[in-house]
Each structure stands twice: as structure tokens, then as C-alpha cells.
């Protein structure tokens, strides 16, 4: 039964990450953080029409999904990308893609045989 819980937990974690990354604004934030340097909310809102409050809400969703972490630097919080969950999602999607490739190859072989 613990295997099912682990499987369900992994599925729930993946769903949370997909949901977090499924928003255009959050993808913009992640893209800005991809350079590697932690950024303040001011830097994340620069050049956008987003308010600090809106970015804060989106950062909270990303942090809850484990995609972003924050650290204090003096009086401000800096936000950085946490690459591990995104790498795990990439591996998961690669695995699903391989399963589909296999299923489609079997279907093609079956259709061509008949």
C-alpha cells in the first residue's frame, strides 16, 4: 500500500508543478529566473505590467510547487529557480513520450501486418 501512496504522492506533486507552470505569468517569472541569478520582486516586475502583489502571488504558487525558493538578503527577498523539480518533470515527460512512441510503433506494426 505504501507504493500506491508514493505513486499518488508523486502524481500529486507532478500535478502541482504542471498547474504552477501552466500559467503564462508564472512561465514569464520562471523564464526570468532561468539565468541563474536570484532576483528581487522589483527585478521580476521590471519591464512588465505586473504589480508587486501579482508577482508575489505567482511566486507563492511556484514556491508551493517547489519550483522557486526564496532567500533573504538584507531587507529584501530574492527568488531563485529550483531546477530539480523541473528536471524531474522533464524526465517524467521523456518517459511518457517513450511509452507513447512504443505504443504507436506497436500499433503501426499491427496495422501493417493486417
Secondary structure, DSSP 4 states (H G I P E B T S, - for coil): -HHHHHHHHHHHHHHHHHHHHTSHHHHHHHHHHTTSS-EEHHHHHTTSS--HHHHHHHHHHHHHTTSEEEEEETTEEEEEE-HHHHHHHHHHHHHHHHHHHHHHHHHHHHHHH-
